């Protein structure tokens, strides 16, 4: 594979990356009352990692984007 097609998205997260993602996860779960080990926590964690791999590294921006995504309802109705 040509190096020009290899992006950060393809690289594994290092310990600093994981620390930042964990901080975002802890903040969102704490503020939203999401239980540790729950499916919702898994979904939030996956969203955080996906965004982080897409070059969203600012902790406040990650929190905002994940929180906004959690409030979306595919049926078109906002969650309370």
Secondary structure, DSSP 8 states (H G I E B T S, - for coil): --GGG--GGGS---HHHHHHHHHHHHHHHHHHT--TTSHHHHHHHHHHHHHHHTT---HHHHHHHHHHHHT--TTS----
